[in-house]
Amino acid sequence: MRVTFFISLLVLLIGNLTAQTWNKKNIDRLYNDIINEYGTSELKRIFTTQKKFPYLQWINNTNNHNSIVIDLEIVIHEMQHGMADFTYGESIYNYYLNDSCIVDVEITPYFETDELNLYIPKTVSDSIFRYGIYVGKKDEFSGYKKKFDINNERKISSSIFYGIFGLMEEFLAYYRGLQVLYQVYPYYVNYLNTHNFSKEEKESELEKYKYQAYENINSFYEFQLFIAWYLLYAKKEKTEIYKKLYENKPLRYLFSYVHQSFLNLVENCIMQLDTIPLSQQNYQFLNYIELNDTEEDLCKYIYYSDIVTDEYRKILIEVNENHAGEKRFRFIGDRKERRFFKKEYNQFKKILFRDFKDISSARLIFFLSNVEAQMQFLKRQTTNEIIEEVSKFKTLDNNERFCRTYE
């Protein structure tokens, strides 16, 4: 399952609608052409094998070329899940890496992943975008007034139900998504350069592309944490399971392959997109306001948000700072201006509380949507203990005897 974060909130919708009607047949042809020209053999295999299943549901805007191309990563992510197989009678989980390597992993004793809720502090788990869906067994983000069709009584994510074996399937699927974005980037740039896009439009499209790439990059750091936490919790609370996991050589080979391949891809992708700024709305002002209808709060809203220019802000708001560095605000504009900005303030408050339960929830959601802030947070959680456990679990034996070929 691929989680895409509140696209309406993040302004990831693509402009420049083309006149062409994109039906399933046309999209099949476009994807075939792109993958055959730019993709690796495993991407070709995945798409060829899985395209018979409905996949348009995973594309955010099927009437827009650019959205279709960017969302190929979501399509392949979900199709990668279709390549996995669980042989119930034999308790074997099959992971497709490429045509030369399908890894058959025995399902040794494990525990469901949401047990980590007992191990990971809530302040940490709530601050990680994908934790609730893939680990915590939640069906909504805290404070967001919408539920997701997962982790309810009808459906539980395999990353929870099958423990580390399910986590590995999602880890592989996110690797595959970033692999797509990295490989089709030359096509995307060429398309923007050879079609009727202005300089500003091209910059905007590339910013959106980079944002989606960084969402996938962050998934590497997330799943590295999830799997390391799973192992460390087992080491502490379930020593027999921990021992069996380390004896499971195919599982460790699979982890080694995906982790190292994903890490290399992350580094290459960051270099590839280095000169492109990230497309992001500025919601930092949410950290300064309370939406409590006071005059001070209205002033803070005007002062910290980008609702006015820097020069106009000086005409509207007077700021005094005491010896402790605390700021005090006073509105110095005229009555007409105050009425206008009070109306804007109330409108923003109405919109925010329509989508969120309170201001704290909104702050959390917008932090989760900030891929740069998320990356820094995830890296801070990647302690020496995490790094050591990951290194230890990665087998030094890269012998491909654990692989069988695709039939």
C-alpha atoms as one frame of an Amber mdcrd trajectory, in Angstrom:
protein
   0.000   0.000   0.000   1.326   3.439  -0.928   0.434   6.410   1.304   0.318
   9.792  -0.452   0.075  12.694   1.915  -2.951  14.993   1.702  -2.337  16.136
  -1.841  -4.963  18.861  -1.655  -3.123  20.391   1.315   0.297  20.187  -0.255
  -0.570  21.817  -3.582   0.751  18.912  -5.609  -1.915  19.122  -8.299  -0.365
  19.653 -11.714  -1.285  22.535 -14.002  -1.045  22.658 -17.786  -3.844  20.280
 -18.673  -3.315  18.841 -22.116  -6.008  18.485 -24.722  -5.434  14.759 -24.998
  -7.867  12.390 -23.348  -5.970   9.881 -21.273  -7.842   6.610 -21.108  -6.456
   3.275 -19.903  -5.220   2.336 -23.384  -3.342   5.618 -23.845  -1.803   5.451
 -20.379  -0.740   1.832 -20.980   1.020   2.943 -24.153   2.692   5.931 -22.461
   3.926   3.823 -19.544   5.150   1.084 -21.873   7.107   3.622 -23.935   8.660
   5.308 -20.887   9.592   2.079 -19.125  11.000   0.475 -22.286  13.147   3.539
 -22.950  14.215   4.487 -19.433  13.342   1.659 -17.040  15.290  -1.374 -15.937
  14.263  -4.930 -16.757  12.574  -5.435 -13.380  10.324  -2.397 -13.932   9.373
  -3.811 -17.334   8.575  -7.160 -15.764   6.465  -5.635 -13.002   4.433  -3.443
 -15.349   3.984  -6.118 -18.007   2.852  -8.649 -15.428   0.553  -6.394 -13.419
  -0.947  -3.916 -15.919  -3.937  -6.179 -16.544  -5.228  -5.146 -13.112  -7.011
  -1.771 -12.641  -4.419   0.836 -11.701  -5.901   4.194 -12.743  -7.165   4.617
  -9.160  -3.576   5.252  -8.080  -3.100   8.214 -10.455  -4.152  11.542  -8.963
  -5.124  13.183 -12.246  -5.673  10.862 -15.228  -6.331  13.844 -17.537  -2.891
  15.323 -17.051   0.333  14.052 -18.635   2.656  15.284 -15.888   0.575  13.820
 -13.092   0.399  10.502 -14.942   4.191  10.393 -15.321   4.975  11.345 -11.706
   2.418   8.881 -10.373   4.024   6.002 -12.235   6.000   5.595  -8.999   2.762
   4.972  -7.068   1.551   2.570  -9.768   4.766   0.525  -9.688   4.813   0.623
  -5.883   1.382  -1.007  -5.806   2.267  -3.406  -8.628   5.326  -4.529  -6.669
   2.897  -5.757  -4.020   1.220  -7.803  -6.745   4.544  -9.531  -7.431   4.775
 -10.728  -3.826   3.245 -14.029  -2.838   2.595 -15.798   0.409   2.463 -19.588
   0.241   0.207 -20.414   3.163   0.761 -24.180   3.237   4.530 -23.813   3.304
   4.681 -20.528   5.281   6.926 -18.966   2.640   6.900 -15.270   1.679   8.134
 -14.667  -1.899   9.800 -11.325  -2.720  10.469 -10.303  -6.330  13.725  -8.354
  -6.686  14.401  -8.959 -10.368  14.124 -11.766 -12.937  17.286 -13.349 -11.576
  16.322 -13.106  -7.944  13.122 -14.009  -6.196  13.846 -14.596  -2.522  11.765
 -17.236  -0.772  11.745 -16.373   2.915  10.479 -18.804   5.522   8.050 -17.205
   7.953   9.804 -17.909  11.217   8.136 -16.893  14.514   7.260 -13.190  14.626
   4.984 -10.725  16.415   2.586  -8.163  14.962   4.251  -4.831  14.406   1.848
  -2.683  16.448   3.426  -4.143  19.584   6.089  -1.507  18.994   3.580   0.990
  20.407   4.763  -0.321  23.791   8.381   0.463  22.891   8.320   3.713  20.901
   7.380   6.937  22.756   4.166   8.471  21.424   5.897  11.817  20.910   8.221
  10.056  18.465   5.702   7.767  16.750   3.161  10.576  16.197   5.894  12.670
  14.580   6.672  10.088  11.870   4.476  10.247   8.786   4.100   6.536   8.015
   4.317   5.087  11.530   0.582   5.004  12.247  -0.320   3.286   8.978   2.471
   0.710   8.775   3.345   0.119  12.427   0.905   1.686  14.883  -2.291   0.113
  13.465  -4.055   3.454  13.127  -6.681   4.310  10.536  -6.180   8.065  10.702
  -3.537  10.674  11.385  -3.931  12.175  14.840  -6.247  15.180  14.702  -7.046
  14.864  10.988 -10.792  14.580  10.452 -10.623  11.824   7.871 -10.129   8.100
   8.179  -8.338   5.841   5.722  -9.522   2.550   4.315  -6.909   0.578   6.189
  -6.254  -0.742   9.690  -9.948  -1.052  10.438 -11.903  -4.189  11.248 -12.080
  -5.112   7.552  -8.442  -4.679   6.591  -5.096  -4.604   8.416  -1.856  -3.621
   6.687   0.379  -6.633   5.974   3.261  -4.615   7.460   1.465  -5.023  10.792
  -0.139  -8.435  10.416   3.036 -10.193   9.168   5.475  -8.268  11.356   8.962
  -7.842   9.948   8.037  -9.891   6.872   5.300  -7.395   5.998   7.573  -4.458
   6.790  10.067  -5.863   4.296   7.413  -5.984   1.568   6.584  -2.303   2.096
  10.268  -1.382   2.292  10.797  -3.042  -1.092   7.735  -1.323  -2.589   8.947
   2.135  -1.524  12.380   1.380  -2.939  10.671   0.517  -6.218   8.776   3.809
  -6.233  11.939   5.875  -5.867  13.621   3.713  -8.499  10.883   4.770 -10.935
  11.253   8.479 -10.182  15.026   8.298 -10.577  14.883   6.439 -13.880  12.121
   8.442 -15.589  13.554  11.834 -14.582  15.381  12.337 -17.930  12.111  11.725
 -19.798  10.283  14.201 -17.565  12.878  16.953 -18.022  12.963  16.408 -21.771
   9.172  16.631 -21.949   9.149  19.936 -20.060  11.890  21.320 -22.310  10.275
  20.288 -25.598   6.674  21.294 -24.897   5.031  24.619 -24.370   5.980  25.303
 -20.748   7.185  28.684 -19.547  10.305  28.954 -17.383   8.133  29.462 -14.304
   5.927  26.483 -15.158   8.927  24.210 -15.652  10.365  25.264 -12.313   7.037
  24.584 -10.624   6.696  21.139 -12.208  10.235  20.164 -11.202   9.615  21.335
  -7.639   6.578  19.048  -7.437   8.613  16.199  -8.886  11.281  16.697  -6.250
   8.693  16.813  -3.479   7.320  13.409  -4.488  10.859  12.018  -4.733  11.664
  13.264  -1.231   8.506  11.650   0.136   9.960   8.343  -1.077  13.459   9.206
   0.145  12.055   9.738   3.632  10.431   6.315   3.484  13.943   4.819   3.481
  14.758   6.456   6.812  11.331   5.511   8.200  11.497   1.812   7.352  15.107
   1.625   8.477  13.821   2.786  11.871  10.777   0.500  11.848  12.811  -2.625
  11.106  15.591  -1.729  13.557  13.017  -0.995  16.273  11.360  -4.339  15.539
  14.674  -6.130  16.020  15.639  -4.184  19.131  12.248  -4.810  20.737  12.570
  -8.517  19.944  16.065  -8.513  21.422  14.699  -7.035  24.642  11.315  -8.763
  24.989  11.233 -11.796  22.664  14.667 -13.347  22.641  13.636 -16.573  20.902
  12.045 -14.647  18.007  15.151 -12.441  17.821  17.357 -15.521  17.585  15.201
 -17.059  14.831  15.245 -13.851  12.817  19.034 -13.809  12.859  19.090 -17.455
  11.825  16.797 -16.628   8.883  19.521 -16.103   6.253  17.166 -15.473   3.282
  15.438 -12.720   5.278  18.771 -11.132   6.128  19.922 -11.374   2.515  16.666
  -9.707   1.408  17.130  -6.919   3.946  20.752  -6.431   2.889  19.806  -6.183
  -0.777  16.901  -3.767  -0.302  18.605  -1.618   2.328  21.853  -1.170   0.377
  20.101  -0.692  -2.976  17.703   1.828  -1.451  20.507   3.723   0.319  22.534
   3.978  -2.915  19.433   5.173  -4.749  18.688   7.807  -2.104  22.187   9.237
  -2.467  21.989   9.256  -6.271  18.531  10.811  -6.271  19.559  13.606  -3.903
  22.456  14.450  -6.243  20.167  14.274  -9.286  17.709  16.764  -7.808  20.209
  18.918  -5.919  19.691  22.132  -7.901  15.880  22.047  -7.732  14.215  23.832
  -4.790  11.523  22.004  -2.854   7.926  22.991  -3.472   6.457  23.709  -0.074
   3.899  26.011   1.479   5.035  28.007   4.474   2.947  27.136   7.506   5.581
  28.041  10.083   3.298  30.794  11.354   1.075  28.083  12.870   3.738  27.655
  15.553   3.204  31.252  16.702  -0.581  31.661  16.718  -3.308  30.158  18.902
  -6.467  31.192  16.990  -7.934  32.450  20.284  -9.449  35.634  18.736  -7.320
  38.021  20.758  -5.868  41.208  19.286  -2.366  39.853  19.982  -3.132  36.691
  18.008  -4.484  38.651  15.042  -1.247  40.654  15.014   0.826  37.468  15.151
  -1.159  36.036  12.240  -0.349  39.089  10.117   3.244  39.326  11.327   4.320
  35.686  10.903   2.305  34.630   7.843   2.957  35.702   4.268  -0.434  37.377
   3.890   1.276  40.778   3.332   4.642  42.014   2.115   7.447  42.896   4.517
   7.007  46.634   3.884   3.247  46.604   4.368   3.658  44.553   7.555   5.642
  47.408   9.115   2.724  49.768   8.478   0.213  47.394  10.062   2.029  45.920
  13.065   4.202  47.483  15.758   6.582  45.068  17.496   8.223  45.684  20.857
  10.771  43.297  22.327  11.734  43.173  26.012  15.133  42.338  27.515  14.248
  38.611  27.523  13.624  38.638  23.773   9.833  38.322  24.128   7.860  40.124
  21.434   4.699  42.151  22.002   2.507  43.146  19.073   0.131  46.051  18.463
  -2.044  46.755  15.418  -1.351  50.275  14.107  -3.251  50.182  10.790  -6.584
  51.923  10.303 -10.011  50.472  11.124 -10.776  49.459   7.562  -7.539  47.457
   7.375  -8.227  45.857  10.730 -11.702  44.731   9.590 -10.217  43.271   6.417
  -7.495  41.271   8.188  -9.861  40.172  10.954 -12.105  38.745   8.226  -9.088
  36.932   6.680  -8.106  35.630  10.124 -11.606  34.268  10.770 -11.760  32.677
   7.346  -8.434  30.914   7.898  -9.641  29.745  11.308 -12.848  28.362   9.758
 -10.924  26.443   7.075  -8.407  25.051   9.541 -11.010  23.784  12.011 -12.982
  22.257   9.169 -10.059  19.886   8.479  -8.457  19.568  11.911  -9.676  19.049
  15.442  -7.519  21.793  16.915  -4.502  24.007  16.250  -2.100  21.414  17.708
  -3.335  18.820  15.214  -2.835  21.259  12.350   0.734  21.963  13.477   1.463
  18.239  13.561  -0.012  17.565  10.118   1.904  20.395   8.495   5.097  19.216
  10.180   4.458  15.764   8.699   3.996  17.357   5.274   7.345  19.167   5.476
   9.689  16.629   3.898  12.834  18.520   4.882  11.790  18.755   8.535  10.747
  15.090   8.464  14.112  14.005   7.085  15.993  15.857   9.810  13.714  14.393
  12.489  14.180  10.847  11.154  17.945  11.249  11.062  17.914  12.413  14.692
  16.043   9.228  15.658  18.647   7.096  13.851  20.845   6.587  16.891  24.105
   4.640  17.089  22.099   1.730  18.488  19.884   1.768  15.372  22.877   1.949
  13.037  24.627  -0.911  14.835  21.551  -3.165  14.695  21.032  -2.470  10.999
  24.685  -3.196  10.252  24.581  -6.387  12.272  21.400  -7.662  10.611  22.773
  -7.006   7.130  24.509 -10.255   6.315  28.011 -10.056   4.900  27.137 -13.063
   2.779  26.007 -11.619  -0.560  25.919 -15.037  -2.161  22.908 -15.215  -4.457
  22.182 -18.790  -3.467  19.094 -17.359  -1.768  17.745 -16.312  -5.182  15.683
 -18.229  -7.706  14.867 -17.001 -11.193  11.497 -15.668 -12.314   9.442 -18.357
 -14.041
